[in-house]
Amino acid sequence: MSVRLADRVIQLAYDPGISPKGGGLPGLSVLKNVVNSINMFGIIAVVGALAVSLGVWAWGHHTGGHQAEANGKKGAVVAAGAALGLGAANGIVAFFSGLGSQVH
């Protein structure tokens, strides 16, 4: 009897039979709207951060403030990276989800 249970547990460990399915829970469309709104808020915030960073960079350059210029450059690079991450988030998750579904 315990051998059959062990075989069943091993089979379950290899293929539990679970896969993502849309529409399984109520409120899924609300959750998607919330996540889309958070992503849009992040993109808008990044635009503001980029504008401020570029302003600090220009101000530091024209006044000879090397520290301000360096901080403006860092802020611009960070804002650009954040924009890249926010814009590519859906594709990154889809890519790794597809990669994960190929693991057997």
C-alpha positions as CSV (number, residue, x, y, z in Angstrom):
1,M,0.0,0.0,0.0
2,S,2.8,2.5,0.9
3,V,4.6,1.7,-2.4
4,R,1.5,2.8,-4.4
5,L,1.3,6.0,-2.3
6,A,5.0,6.7,-2.9
7,D,4.6,6.1,-6.7
8,R,1.6,8.5,-6.7
9,V,3.6,11.2,-4.8
10,I,6.5,10.9,-7.3
11,Q,4.1,11.2,-10.2
12,L,2.5,14.3,-8.6
13,A,5.9,15.8,-8.1
14,Y,6.7,15.5,-11.8
15,D,3.3,16.7,-13.2
16,P,0.8,18.2,-10.8
17,G,-1.4,19.2,-13.7
18,I,-1.6,22.9,-12.9
19,S,-1.5,25.6,-15.5
20,P,-2.5,29.3,-15.6
21,K,-6.1,29.8,-16.5
22,G,-7.8,33.1,-17.0
23,G,-11.3,33.6,-15.6
24,G,-11.0,31.1,-12.8
25,L,-11.4,33.6,-10.0
26,P,-13.8,36.5,-9.6
27,G,-12.2,39.9,-9.8
28,L,-9.5,39.1,-12.2
29,S,-10.5,42.0,-14.5
30,V,-10.4,44.3,-11.5
31,L,-6.9,43.1,-10.6
32,K,-5.7,43.6,-14.2
33,N,-7.1,47.2,-14.1
34,V,-5.3,47.9,-10.8
35,V,-2.0,46.5,-12.1
36,N,-2.3,48.5,-15.4
37,S,-3.0,51.7,-13.4
38,I,0.0,51.1,-11.2
39,N,2.2,50.6,-14.3
40,M,0.8,53.8,-15.8
41,F,1.4,55.7,-12.5
42,G,5.0,54.4,-12.5
43,I,5.6,55.5,-16.1
44,I,4.2,59.0,-15.3
45,A,6.4,59.2,-12.2
46,V,9.5,58.2,-14.3
47,V,8.7,61.0,-16.8
48,G,8.8,63.5,-13.9
49,A,11.9,62.0,-12.5
50,L,13.6,62.1,-15.8
51,A,12.7,65.8,-16.3
52,V,14.0,66.7,-12.9
53,S,17.2,64.7,-13.4
54,L,17.9,66.3,-16.8
55,G,17.2,69.8,-15.2
56,V,19.7,69.0,-12.4
57,W,22.2,67.8,-14.9
58,A,21.9,70.9,-17.0
59,W,22.0,73.2,-14.0
60,G,25.1,71.5,-12.6
61,H,26.8,71.7,-15.9
62,H,26.1,75.4,-16.4
63,T,27.0,76.4,-12.8
64,G,30.1,74.2,-12.6
65,G,28.6,72.1,-9.8
66,H,30.2,68.8,-10.6
67,Q,28.3,66.9,-7.8
68,A,24.9,68.2,-9.1
69,E,25.9,67.3,-12.7
70,A,26.9,63.8,-11.6
71,N,23.7,63.3,-9.6
72,G,21.7,64.5,-12.6
73,K,23.4,62.0,-14.9
74,K,22.8,59.2,-12.4
75,G,19.1,60.2,-12.1
76,A,18.7,60.2,-15.8
77,V,20.2,56.7,-16.2
78,V,18.1,55.4,-13.3
79,A,14.9,56.9,-14.8
80,A,15.7,55.5,-18.2
81,G,16.3,52.0,-16.7
82,A,13.0,52.3,-14.8
83,A,11.2,53.2,-17.9
84,L,12.7,50.3,-19.7
85,G,11.7,47.9,-16.9
86,L,8.1,49.3,-16.7
87,G,7.7,49.1,-20.4
88,A,9.1,45.6,-20.8
89,A,7.5,44.1,-17.6
90,N,4.8,42.3,-19.5
91,G,7.1,40.9,-22.1
92,I,9.7,39.8,-19.4
93,V,7.0,38.0,-17.4
94,A,5.6,36.4,-20.6
95,F,9.1,35.3,-21.7
96,F,10.0,33.7,-18.4
97,S,6.6,32.2,-18.0
98,G,6.9,30.6,-21.4
99,L,10.4,29.4,-20.5
100,G,9.1,27.9,-17.2
101,S,6.3,26.1,-19.0
102,Q,8.9,24.2,-21.1
103,V,10.6,22.7,-18.0
104,H,9.6,19.1,-17.6
